[in-house]
């Protein structure tokens, strides 16, 4: 059973500057909780109990958010706010491990580098990889992610990718998926094409930050030598393993992906979450 997850939270959040000069975008609020708080809840609901958060080497605000605040705990208990106290402590009861890994300064920027930083944590285990600015809004948190884990295990896959259709005019902003064989909800991935134009995009089905992966993906990231690119992009590693192993994508059902990577998308995610009844994790 897959019990490990890595959260990528080492980006600069340049589209949110100047606030992200000192404040990581993963701590920006959706209603009254930071984005990363929702991610931890989703992982727990999907059966994950060991989580590594890869954060910027020069910023400890994400680890500080999850550290126990004895003064706050005492205040809430004294003032009869046990419901808030229980919510603050929920992840401590559910997780066997929550570790924080600073991404070294010399690592190349991009979505592949957090996996190199978490190499020792991953070891030889299959795991879940989550982008720190992607949310899933669904009736019961963790449902879609658990379906990806189940598909990975049933198909003995090298990777299973979360996907969602977007408007054709938006495809150039995302990684579009070229696929062939279908197995029910699943489609076998040929490759992921980063930021292709509408004319060149193979489909309007795009990947988003929910992945279930074999530990071999770390080796694929390690050998990447991107020509003409300044970033180490995770989809390039997916394309490598898709040449030799089974990689599938699964379109989301019963929910939707909400990116928070820019101010407008973040605002829309806030509206969507605040217009929905409180998420249940039971």
C-alpha positions as CSV (number, residue, x, y, z in Angstrom):
1,X,0.0,0.0,0.0
2,X,1.2,3.5,-0.8
3,X,1.7,5.5,2.3
4,X,4.2,8.2,1.3
5,X,3.7,11.6,-0.3
6,X,5.9,14.5,-1.3
7,X,4.5,18.0,-1.5
8,X,6.3,20.5,-3.8
9,X,6.4,23.9,-2.0
10,X,9.8,25.3,-3.0
11,X,8.7,27.7,-5.7
12,X,9.2,31.5,-5.7
13,X,5.6,32.3,-6.4
14,X,6.6,35.1,-8.7
15,X,3.1,35.7,-10.0
16,X,2.1,36.7,-6.4
17,X,5.0,39.2,-5.8
18,X,5.5,41.2,-3.8
19,X,3.7,39.2,-1.0
20,X,5.6,36.1,-1.8
21,X,8.9,37.8,-1.3
22,X,8.7,36.6,2.3
23,X,5.4,34.6,2.4
24,X,5.2,31.3,0.6
25,X,2.2,31.0,-1.7
26,X,1.4,27.6,-0.1
27,X,0.4,29.5,3.0
28,X,-2.0,31.8,1.2
29,X,-5.5,31.3,2.6
30,X,-8.4,29.6,1.1
31,X,-11.2,30.7,3.4
32,X,-9.6,30.4,6.8
33,X,-6.9,27.7,6.0
34,X,-3.7,27.8,4.0
35,X,-3.6,26.0,0.7
36,X,-1.1,23.4,2.1
37,X,-3.4,22.6,5.0
38,X,-6.0,21.4,2.6
39,X,-3.3,19.3,0.8
40,X,-2.4,17.6,4.1
41,X,-6.0,16.8,4.8
42,X,-6.5,15.4,1.3
43,X,-3.5,13.1,1.7
44,X,-4.6,11.8,5.0
45,X,-8.1,11.1,3.7
46,X,-6.5,9.1,0.8
47,X,-4.7,6.9,3.3
48,X,-1.3,8.6,3.3
49,X,0.5,8.7,6.7
50,X,4.1,9.8,5.9
51,X,4.5,13.2,4.2
52,X,7.6,15.2,3.2
53,X,7.2,18.9,2.3
54,X,10.0,20.3,0.1
55,X,10.3,24.0,0.8
56,X,12.5,26.9,-0.1
57,X,15.9,26.6,1.6
58,X,15.7,30.2,2.9
59,X,12.2,30.2,4.3
60,X,10.9,28.3,7.3
61,X,7.4,29.7,7.4
62,X,5.8,26.4,6.1
63,X,7.5,24.3,8.8
64,X,6.7,26.9,11.4
65,X,3.0,26.7,10.5
66,X,2.8,23.0,11.4
67,X,4.9,23.3,14.6
68,X,3.0,23.0,17.8
69,X,2.2,26.3,19.4
70,X,1.9,25.6,23.2
71,X,0.6,29.1,24.0
72,X,-2.2,28.9,21.4
73,X,-3.1,25.4,22.4
74,X,-3.4,26.5,26.1
75,X,-5.5,29.6,25.1
76,X,-8.0,27.5,23.0
77,X,-8.4,24.9,25.7
78,X,-8.9,27.6,28.4
79,X,-11.5,29.4,26.3
80,X,-13.5,26.3,25.4
81,X,-12.5,26.3,21.7
82,X,-11.9,22.5,21.6
83,X,-13.2,22.3,18.0
84,X,-10.5,24.6,16.8
85,X,-7.9,22.8,18.9
86,X,-9.0,19.4,17.4
87,X,-8.6,20.8,13.9
88,X,-5.2,22.1,14.6
89,X,-4.0,18.8,16.0
90,X,-5.8,16.5,13.5
91,X,-2.7,16.0,11.3
92,X,-0.6,15.0,14.3
93,X,-2.9,12.2,15.2
94,X,-3.2,10.9,11.6
95,X,0.4,11.1,10.4
96,X,3.2,8.9,11.4
97,X,5.7,11.3,9.9
98,X,5.6,14.9,8.7
99,X,9.1,16.0,7.7
100,X,10.3,19.2,6.0
101,X,13.1,19.2,3.5
102,X,14.8,22.5,2.4
103,X,15.5,22.4,-1.4
104,X,19.2,23.2,-1.8
105,X,19.9,26.6,-3.4
106,X,22.1,25.0,-6.2
107,X,19.2,22.8,-7.4
108,X,17.7,23.8,-10.7
109,X,14.4,25.6,-10.5
110,X,11.4,23.6,-11.6
111,X,8.9,20.9,-10.7
112,X,11.4,18.0,-11.0
113,X,13.8,19.3,-8.3
114,X,11.7,18.6,-5.2
115,X,11.9,14.9,-6.0
116,X,15.7,15.0,-6.0
117,X,15.5,16.9,-2.7
118,X,13.2,14.1,-1.3
119,X,15.2,11.2,-2.7
120,X,16.2,9.8,0.7
121,X,12.6,10.1,2.0
122,X,11.2,8.3,-1.1
123,X,13.8,5.5,-0.9
124,X,12.5,2.6,-2.9
125,X,8.8,3.2,-2.2
126,X,6.0,4.1,-4.6
127,X,4.6,7.4,-3.5
128,X,2.2,10.3,-4.2
129,X,3.5,13.6,-5.6
130,X,1.5,16.8,-5.1
131,X,2.0,20.3,-6.4
132,X,1.7,22.8,-3.5
133,X,-0.6,25.2,-5.5
134,X,-3.1,22.7,-6.8
135,X,-6.4,22.0,-5.0
136,X,-9.1,19.4,-5.6
137,X,-12.7,20.4,-4.7
138,X,-14.9,17.4,-4.1
139,X,-17.6,16.2,-1.9
140,X,-15.3,14.0,0.2
141,X,-11.7,15.0,0.3
142,X,-9.2,12.4,-0.9
143,X,-11.7,10.5,-3.1
144,X,-10.0,11.3,-6.4
145,X,-6.5,10.8,-5.1
146,X,-7.5,7.4,-3.6
147,X,-8.8,6.4,-7.0
148,X,-5.5,7.2,-8.6
149,X,-3.7,5.1,-6.0
150,X,-6.1,2.2,-6.6
151,X,-5.5,2.5,-10.4
152,X,-1.7,2.6,-10.0
153,X,-1.8,-0.6,-7.9
154,X,-4.3,-2.5,-10.1
155,X,-2.5,-1.7,-13.3
156,X,1.0,-2.1,-11.9
157,X,1.8,1.2,-13.5
158,X,4.9,3.3,-13.5
159,X,2.7,6.4,-13.0
160,X,-0.9,7.5,-12.9
161,X,-1.6,11.2,-13.5
162,X,-4.5,13.3,-12.5
163,X,-6.1,15.1,-15.5
164,X,-8.8,17.6,-16.4
165,X,-10.1,19.1,-19.6
166,X,-9.7,22.8,-20.2
167,X,-10.9,25.2,-22.8
168,X,-8.9,25.0,-26.0
169,X,-7.9,28.7,-25.7
170,X,-6.2,27.8,-22.4
171,X,-4.1,24.8,-23.4
172,X,-0.9,26.8,-23.9
173,X,-0.8,27.4,-20.2
174,X,-0.6,23.7,-19.2
175,X,0.9,20.4,-19.9
176,X,-1.4,18.7,-22.5
177,X,-1.6,14.9,-22.7
178,X,-1.1,12.8,-25.8
179,X,-2.7,9.4,-25.1
180,X,-3.7,6.2,-26.9
181,X,-5.3,3.1,-25.4
182,X,-8.2,3.6,-23.0
183,X,-9.1,1.3,-20.1
184,X,-12.4,2.6,-18.8
185,X,-11.5,5.8,-17.1
186,X,-7.8,5.4,-17.7
187,X,-6.0,6.4,-20.9
188,X,-2.4,5.3,-21.6
189,X,-0.1,8.3,-21.9
190,X,2.3,8.7,-24.8
191,X,3.7,12.0,-23.6
192,X,3.0,15.3,-21.9
193,X,3.5,18.4,-24.0
194,X,4.4,21.5,-21.9
195,X,2.7,24.7,-23.0
196,X,1.9,23.7,-26.5
197,X,0.0,26.1,-28.7
198,X,-3.6,25.3,-29.6
199,X,-2.5,24.3,-33.0
200,X,0.1,21.8,-31.7
201,X,-1.5,20.5,-28.5
202,X,-2.4,16.8,-28.8
203,X,-5.6,17.3,-26.8
204,X,-7.3,19.7,-24.3
205,X,-6.8,17.1,-21.5
206,X,-4.1,18.6,-19.2
207,X,-2.2,17.2,-16.3
208,X,-2.5,18.7,-12.8
209,X,-0.6,18.3,-9.6
210,X,-1.8,14.8,-8.5
211,X,0.6,12.0,-9.4
212,X,1.1,8.4,-8.1
213,X,4.6,7.3,-9.0
214,X,7.1,4.5,-8.9
215,X,10.3,5.4,-7.1
216,X,12.0,5.0,-10.4
217,X,10.8,8.4,-11.4
218,X,13.6,9.8,-9.2
219,X,16.2,8.2,-11.5
220,X,14.4,9.6,-14.5
221,X,14.6,13.1,-13.0
222,X,18.3,12.6,-12.2
223,X,19.3,11.9,-15.8
224,X,17.4,14.8,-17.3
225,X,19.6,17.2,-19.3
226,X,17.1,19.7,-20.7
227,X,18.5,21.5,-23.7
228,X,17.6,25.2,-23.9
229,X,15.6,25.1,-20.6
230,X,16.3,26.9,-17.4
231,X,13.9,24.7,-15.4
232,X,14.0,21.0,-14.5
233,X,10.5,20.0,-15.5
234,X,8.8,17.0,-14.0
235,X,6.8,16.2,-17.2
236,X,10.1,15.5,-19.0
237,X,10.7,12.7,-16.5
238,X,7.2,11.3,-17.0
239,X,7.9,11.2,-20.8
240,X,11.0,9.2,-20.2
241,X,9.3,6.5,-18.1
242,X,6.3,6.5,-20.5
243,X,8.7,5.1,-23.2
244,X,9.4,2.0,-21.2
245,X,6.6,1.6,-18.7
246,X,2.9,2.0,-18.3
247,X,1.8,5.5,-17.6
248,X,-1.9,6.4,-17.4
249,X,-3.9,9.5,-16.9
250,X,-7.3,9.6,-15.2
251,X,-9.7,12.5,-15.7
252,X,-11.2,13.8,-12.5
253,X,-14.8,12.8,-11.7
254,X,-17.0,14.0,-8.9
255,X,-14.9,17.1,-8.3
256,X,-12.7,19.6,-10.0
257,X,-9.1,20.8,-10.0
258,X,-8.5,24.4,-8.9
259,X,-5.1,25.9,-9.5
260,X,-4.1,28.8,-7.1
261,X,-0.9,29.7,-8.9
262,X,-1.9,33.2,-9.8
263,X,-4.0,35.9,-8.1
264,X,-7.1,35.4,-10.3
265,X,-7.1,31.6,-10.0
266,X,-6.5,31.9,-6.2
267,X,-9.5,34.3,-6.0
268,X,-11.7,31.8,-8.0
269,X,-10.6,29.0,-5.7
270,X,-11.6,31.0,-2.7
271,X,-15.0,31.7,-4.1
272,X,-15.5,28.0,-5.0
273,X,-14.5,26.7,-1.6
274,X,-16.5,29.3,0.3
275,X,-19.6,28.6,-1.7
276,X,-19.4,24.9,-0.8
277,X,-20.5,23.4,2.5
278,X,-17.6,22.5,4.9
279,X,-15.6,19.6,3.4
280,X,-15.9,16.3,5.2
281,X,-12.9,14.0,5.7
282,X,-14.8,11.2,7.4
